[in-house]
Amino acid sequence: IMLMYLVLGCLMDAMAMIILTVPIIFPVIIALGFDPIWFGVIIVMTVELGLIHPPVGMIVFVIKSVVQEVSFST
């Protein structure tokens, strides 16, 4: 599940990814006996990690717009 979120994070926006996948994944997580709060924390962290990775790297564009001195390669 985390690998799926990591790959999707490279290609999609965070909110769209969560809205599309959580209704499918959440009942499985509950049936397996995991805590829903920790599931949410792990999903948010994994999605943000995916948003850093190429090919899109949306977080990189946000950082570049906030800090002008930092280059994209950094």
N, CA, C and O atoms as CSV, one atom per row, in Angstrom:
chain,resi,resn,atom,element,x,y,z
A,1,ILE,N,N,0.837,-1.183,0.000
A,1,ILE,CA,C,0.000,0.000,0.000
A,1,ILE,C,C,0.883,1.247,0.000
A,1,ILE,O,O,0.596,2.211,-0.709
A,2,MET,N,N,1.951,1.229,0.791
A,2,MET,CA,C,2.839,2.394,0.831
A,2,MET,C,C,3.560,2.583,-0.496
A,2,MET,O,O,3.760,3.717,-0.933
A,3,LEU,N,N,3.950,1.502,-1.135
A,3,LEU,CA,C,4.595,1.607,-2.439
A,3,LEU,C,C,3.636,2.183,-3.475
A,3,LEU,O,O,4.039,2.977,-4.325
A,4,MET,N,N,2.365,1.783,-3.404
A,4,MET,CA,C,1.360,2.325,-4.312
A,4,MET,C,C,1.219,3.838,-4.107
A,4,MET,O,O,1.163,4.587,-5.082
A,5,TYR,N,N,1.162,4.294,-2.845
A,5,TYR,CA,C,1.048,5.719,-2.564
A,5,TYR,C,C,2.305,6.480,-2.995
A,5,TYR,O,O,2.215,7.628,-3.431
A,6,LEU,N,N,3.452,5.857,-2.875
A,6,LEU,CA,C,4.684,6.499,-3.301
A,6,LEU,C,C,4.692,6.704,-4.817
A,6,LEU,O,O,5.065,7.773,-5.299
A,7,VAL,N,N,4.284,5.687,-5.558
A,7,VAL,CA,C,4.235,5.798,-7.022
A,7,VAL,C,C,3.167,6.792,-7.450
A,7,VAL,O,O,3.405,7.609,-8.340
A,8,LEU,N,N,1.991,6.733,-6.828
A,8,LEU,CA,C,0.939,7.690,-7.167
A,8,LEU,C,C,1.338,9.116,-6.813
A,8,LEU,O,O,0.939,10.059,-7.497
A,9,GLY,N,N,2.115,9.281,-5.758
A,9,GLY,CA,C,2.568,10.610,-5.370
A,9,GLY,C,C,3.486,11.236,-6.401
A,9,GLY,O,O,3.593,12.459,-6.490
A,10,CYS,N,N,4.150,10.393,-7.182
A,10,CYS,CA,C,5.002,10.919,-8.251
A,10,CYS,C,C,4.175,11.442,-9.415
A,10,CYS,O,O,4.677,12.220,-10.225
A,11,LEU,N,N,2.916,11.028,-9.511
A,11,LEU,CA,C,2.122,11.352,-10.692
A,11,LEU,C,C,0.884,12.193,-10.426
A,11,LEU,O,O,0.375,12.836,-11.344
A,12,MET,N,N,0.381,12.207,-9.181
A,12,MET,CA,C,-0.891,12.862,-8.896
A,12,MET,C,C,-0.749,13.895,-7.779
A,12,MET,O,O,0.250,13.934,-7.062
A,13,ASP,N,N,-1.769,14.718,-7.657
A,13,ASP,CA,C,-1.870,15.662,-6.557
A,13,ASP,C,C,-2.256,14.910,-5.281
A,13,ASP,O,O,-2.908,13.869,-5.352
A,14,ALA,N,N,-1.863,15.423,-4.131
A,14,ALA,CA,C,-2.078,14.721,-2.860
A,14,ALA,C,C,-3.560,14.545,-2.538
A,14,ALA,O,O,-3.989,13.445,-2.188
A,15,MET,N,N,-4.342,15.611,-2.652
A,15,MET,CA,C,-5.756,15.529,-2.281
A,15,MET,C,C,-6.511,14.578,-3.208
A,15,MET,O,O,-7.336,13.790,-2.746
A,16,ALA,N,N,-6.237,14.645,-4.492
A,16,ALA,CA,C,-6.907,13.753,-5.442
A,16,ALA,C,C,-6.550,12.297,-5.159
A,16,ALA,O,O,-7.409,11.418,-5.227
A,17,MET,N,N,-5.293,12.048,-4.847
A,17,MET,CA,C,-4.861,10.686,-4.567
A,17,MET,C,C,-5.547,10.135,-3.324
A,17,MET,O,O,-5.994,8.988,-3.322
A,18,ILE,N,N,-5.636,10.927,-2.280
A,18,ILE,CA,C,-6.259,10.476,-1.035
A,18,ILE,C,C,-7.755,10.257,-1.238
A,18,ILE,O,O,-8.299,9.258,-0.767
A,19,ILE,N,N,-8.421,11.167,-1.926
A,19,ILE,CA,C,-9.866,11.030,-2.144
A,19,ILE,C,C,-10.189,9.801,-2.990
A,19,ILE,O,O,-11.207,9.146,-2.762
A,20,LEU,N,N,-9.345,9.483,-3.955
A,20,LEU,CA,C,-9.602,8.333,-4.827
A,20,LEU,C,C,-9.276,6.989,-4.185
A,20,LEU,O,O,-9.939,5.995,-4.482
A,21,THR,N,N,-8.282,6.933,-3.321
A,21,THR,CA,C,-7.822,5.633,-2.833
A,21,THR,C,C,-8.298,5.255,-1.430
A,21,THR,O,O,-8.481,4.071,-1.149
A,22,VAL,N,N,-8.499,6.222,-0.555
A,22,VAL,CA,C,-8.859,5.896,0.828
A,22,VAL,C,C,-10.188,5.136,0.943
A,22,VAL,O,O,-10.266,4.214,1.755
A,23,PRO,N,N,-11.234,5.469,0.177
A,23,PRO,CA,C,-12.460,4.672,0.303
A,23,PRO,C,C,-12.283,3.192,-0.058
A,23,PRO,O,O,-13.064,2.349,0.384
A,24,ILE,N,N,-11.286,2.884,-0.837
A,24,ILE,CA,C,-11.025,1.492,-1.204
A,24,ILE,C,C,-10.104,0.819,-0.194
A,24,ILE,O,O,-10.329,-0.330,0.184
A,25,ILE,N,N,-9.072,1.526,0.242
A,25,ILE,CA,C,-8.047,0.954,1.120
A,25,ILE,C,C,-8.477,0.917,2.580
A,25,ILE,O,O,-8.120,-0.014,3.302
A,26,PHE,N,N,-9.242,1.920,3.031
A,26,PHE,CA,C,-9.573,2.047,4.447
A,26,PHE,C,C,-10.318,0.832,5.016
A,26,PHE,O,O,-9.955,0.381,6.102
A,27,PRO,N,N,-11.346,0.273,4.342
A,27,PRO,CA,C,-11.990,-0.925,4.912
A,27,PRO,C,C,-11.046,-2.119,5.040
A,27,PRO,O,O,-11.188,-2.934,5.952
A,28,VAL,N,N,-10.093,-2.217,4.134
A,28,VAL,CA,C,-9.106,-3.298,4.218
A,28,VAL,C,C,-8.232,-3.112,5.454
A,28,VAL,O,O,-7.950,-4.075,6.167
A,29,ILE,N,N,-7.807,-1.885,5.706
A,29,ILE,CA,C,-6.966,-1.593,6.870
A,29,ILE,C,C,-7.711,-1.895,8.162
A,29,ILE,O,O,-7.137,-2.461,9.092
A,30,ILE,N,N,-8.977,-1.525,8.227
A,30,ILE,CA,C,-9.789,-1.792,9.422
A,30,ILE,C,C,-9.970,-3.292,9.608
A,30,ILE,O,O,-9.891,-3.792,10.730
A,31,ALA,N,N,-10.213,-4.017,8.515
A,31,ALA,CA,C,-10.397,-5.473,8.606
A,31,ALA,C,C,-9.123,-6.176,9.055
A,31,ALA,O,O,-9.186,-7.220,9.704
A,32,LEU,N,N,-7.990,-5.621,8.720
A,32,LEU,CA,C,-6.723,-6.213,9.144
A,32,LEU,C,C,-6.375,-5.878,10.591
A,32,LEU,O,O,-5.448,-6.460,11.154
A,33,GLY,N,N,-7.116,-4.939,11.201
A,33,GLY,CA,C,-6.926,-4.636,12.612
A,33,GLY,C,C,-5.954,-3.506,12.902
A,33,GLY,O,O,-5.504,-3.363,14.039
A,34,PHE,N,N,-5.618,-2.695,11.899
A,34,PHE,CA,C,-4.720,-1.575,12.122
A,34,PHE,C,C,-5.491,-0.381,12.677
A,34,PHE,O,O,-6.700,-0.261,12.479
A,35,ASP,N,N,-4.773,0.499,13.374
A,35,ASP,CA,C,-5.368,1.699,13.951
A,35,ASP,C,C,-5.607,2.732,12.843
A,35,ASP,O,O,-4.674,3.054,12.107
A,36,PRO,N,N,-6.827,3.259,12.705
A,36,PRO,CA,C,-7.110,4.224,11.634
A,36,PRO,C,C,-6.327,5.532,11.752
A,36,PRO,O,O,-6.005,6.152,10.738
A,37,ILE,N,N,-6.019,5.953,12.976
A,37,ILE,CA,C,-5.260,7.194,13.154
A,37,ILE,C,C,-3.840,7.039,12.609
A,37,ILE,O,O,-3.347,7.911,11.893
A,38,TRP,N,N,-3.191,5.932,12.948
A,38,TRP,CA,C,-1.836,5.706,12.454
A,38,TRP,C,C,-1.833,5.471,10.953
A,38,TRP,O,O,-0.876,5.839,10.271
A,39,PHE,N,N,-2.878,4.872,10.437
A,39,PHE,CA,C,-2.997,4.711,8.989
A,39,PHE,C,C,-3.018,6.080,8.315
A,39,PHE,O,O,-2.345,6.287,7.306
A,40,GLY,N,N,-3.783,7.006,8.865
A,40,GLY,CA,C,-3.844,8.355,8.310
A,40,GLY,C,C,-2.503,9.063,8.364
A,40,GLY,O,O,-2.112,9.736,7.411
A,41,VAL,N,N,-1.801,8.914,9.475
A,41,VAL,CA,C,-0.486,9.552,9.618
A,41,VAL,C,C,0.495,8.987,8.594
A,41,VAL,O,O,1.218,9.741,7.943
A,42,ILE,N,N,0.521,7.677,8.452
A,42,ILE,CA,C,1.443,7.038,7.511
A,42,ILE,C,C,1.098,7.407,6.073
A,42,ILE,O,O,1.996,7.627,5.260
A,43,ILE,N,N,-0.186,7.475,5.751
A,43,ILE,CA,C,-0.593,7.838,4.397
A,43,ILE,C,C,-0.171,9.267,4.067
A,43,ILE,O,O,0.348,9.519,2.980
A,44,VAL,N,N,-0.384,10.199,4.983
A,44,VAL,CA,C,0.008,11.590,4.734
A,44,VAL,C,C,1.517,11.700,4.550
A,44,VAL,O,O,1.977,12.409,3.655
A,45,MET,N,N,2.288,11.015,5.376
A,45,MET,CA,C,3.746,11.060,5.245
A,45,MET,C,C,4.202,10.443,3.928
A,45,MET,O,O,5.105,10.974,3.280
A,46,THR,N,N,3.597,9.340,3.527
A,46,THR,CA,C,3.973,8.682,2.279
A,46,THR,C,C,3.586,9.525,1.070
A,46,THR,O,O,4.338,9.602,0.099
A,47,VAL,N,N,2.418,10.156,1.124
A,47,VAL,CA,C,1.990,11.024,0.027
A,47,VAL,C,C,2.946,12.199,-0.126
A,47,VAL,O,O,3.328,12.539,-1.245
A,48,GLU,N,N,3.334,12.817,0.970
A,48,GLU,CA,C,4.261,13.942,0.898
A,48,GLU,C,C,5.624,13.496,0.382
A,48,GLU,O,O,6.277,14.235,-0.355
A,49,LEU,N,N,6.055,12.314,0.756
A,49,LEU,CA,C,7.309,11.774,0.227
A,49,LEU,C,C,7.201,11.558,-1.274
A,49,LEU,O,O,8.149,11.827,-2.011
A,50,GLY,N,N,6.060,11.080,-1.728
A,50,GLY,CA,C,5.853,10.893,-3.163
A,50,GLY,C,C,5.828,12.199,-3.923
A,50,GLY,O,O,6.229,12.245,-5.086
A,51,LEU,N,N,5.361,13.269,-3.284
A,51,LEU,CA,C,5.301,14.568,-3.959
A,51,LEU,C,C,6.682,15.201,-4.143
A,51,LEU,O,O,6.822,16.152,-4.912
A,52,ILE,N,N,7.686,14.695,-3.459
A,52,ILE,CA,C,9.047,15.206,-3.613
A,52,ILE,C,C,9.728,14.580,-4.831
A,52,ILE,O,O,10.540,15.226,-5.493
A,53,HIS,N,N,9.399,13.335,-5.120
A,53,HIS,CA,C,10.089,12.573,-6.166
A,53,HIS,C,C,9.733,13.035,-7.573
A,53,HIS,O,O,8.630,13.528,-7.804
A,54,PRO,N,N,10.658,12.878,-8.511
A,54,PRO,CA,C,10.360,13.141,-9.913
A,54,PRO,C,C,9.376,12.102,-10.442
A,54,PRO,O,O,9.216,11.082,-9.772
A,55,PRO,N,N,8.721,12.261,-11.546
A,55,PRO,CA,C,8.943,13.238,-12.591
A,55,PRO,C,C,8.264,14.575,-12.333
A,55,PRO,O,O,8.674,15.571,-12.928
A,56,VAL,N,N,7.263,14.651,-11.493
A,56,VAL,CA,C,6.555,15.914,-11.294
A,56,VAL,C,C,7.206,16.722,-10.180
A,56,VAL,O,O,7.593,17.867,-10.414
A,57,GLY,N,N,7.342,16.173,-8.986
A,57,GLY,CA,C,7.997,16.847,-7.877
A,57,GLY,C,C,7.354,18.172,-7.501
A,57,GLY,O,O,8.024,19.205,-7.486
A,58,MET,N,N,6.064,18.153,-7.199
A,58,MET,CA,C,5.326,19.390,-6.933
A,58,MET,C,C,5.902,20.192,-5.770
A,58,MET,O,O,5.911,21.422,-5.813
A,59,ILE,N,N,6.375,19.520,-4.752
A,59,ILE,CA,C,6.928,20.205,-3.581
A,59,ILE,C,C,8.168,21.010,-3.973
A,59,ILE,O,O,8.427,22.067,-3.398
A,60,VAL,N,N,8.938,20.513,-4.954
A,60,VAL,CA,C,10.130,21.225,-5.402
A,60,VAL,C,C,9.746,22.582,-6.000
A,60,VAL,O,O,10.433,23.577,-5.773
A,61,PHE,N,N,8.651,22.621,-6.762
A,61,PHE,CA,C,8.196,23.887,-7.331
A,61,PHE,C,C,7.729,24.853,-6.241
A,61,PHE,O,O,7.932,26.061,-6.355
A,62,VAL,N,N,7.111,24.332,-5.197
A,62,VAL,CA,C,6.665,25.177,-4.086
A,62,VAL,C,C,7.865,25.772,-3.366
A,62,VAL,O,O,7.882,26.965,-3.063
A,63,ILE,N,N,8.859,24.952,-3.093
A,63,ILE,CA,C,10.057,25.442,-2.410
A,63,ILE,C,C,10.769,26.488,-3.265
A,63,ILE,O,O,11.244,27.498,-2.745
A,64,LYS,N,N,10.843,26.249,-4.567
A,64,LYS,CA,C,11.499,27.206,-5.470
A,64,LYS,C,C,10.769,28.542,-5.496
A,64,LYS,O,O,11.410,29.589,-5.591
A,65,SER,N,N,9.441,28.527,-5.411
A,65,SER,CA,C,8.702,29.787,-5.431
A,65,SER,C,C,8.837,30.555,-4.117
A,65,SER,O,O,8.734,31.782,-4.105
A,66,VAL,N,N,9.064,29.848,-3.017
A,66,VAL,CA,C,9.201,30.512,-1.717
A,66,VAL,C,C,10.623,31.035,-1.518
A,66,VAL,O,O,10.816,32.169,-1.082
A,67,VAL,N,N,11.606,30.213,-1.835
A,67,VAL,CA,C,13.011,30.586,-1.648
A,67,VAL,C,C,13.633,30.775,-3.027
A,67,VAL,O,O,13.940,29.797,-3.708
A,68,GLN,N,N,13.817,32.002,-3.434
A,68,GLN,CA,C,14.291,32.309,-4.778
A,68,GLN,C,C,15.755,31.944,-4.997
A,68,GLN,O,O,16.155,31.675,-6.130
A,69,GLU,N,N,16.561,31.928,-3.940
A,69,GLU,CA,C,17.997,31.680,-4.078
A,69,GLU,C,C,18.325,30.224,-4.358
A,69,GLU,O,O,19.413,29.928,-4.853
A,70,VAL,N,N,17.416,29.307,-4.057
A,70,VAL,CA,C,17.667,27.879,-4.215
A,70,VAL,C,C,17.341,27.464,-5.647
A,70,VAL,O,O,16.286,27.805,-6.182
A,71,SER,N,N,18.269,26.719,-6.261
A,71,SER,CA,C,18.017,26.260,-7.626
A,71,SER,C,C,17.247,24.935,-7.605
A,71,SER,O,O,17.144,24.282,-6.566
A,72,PHE,N,N,16.709,24.552,-8.767
A,72,PHE,CA,C,15.959,23.297,-8.854
A,72,PHE,C,C,16.851,22.087,-8.601
A,72,PHE,O,O,16.397,21.099,-8.024
A,73,SER,N,N,18.080,22.148,-9.013
A,73,SER,CA,C,18.989,21.002,-8.815
A,73,SER,C,C,19.316,20.783,-7.340
A,73,SER,O,O,19.568,19.654,-6.920
A,74,THR,N,N,19.311,21.861,-6.552
A,74,THR,CA,C,19.584,21.727,-5.120
A,74,THR,C,C,18.435,21.005,-4.460
A,74,THR,O,O,18.459,20.785,-3.249
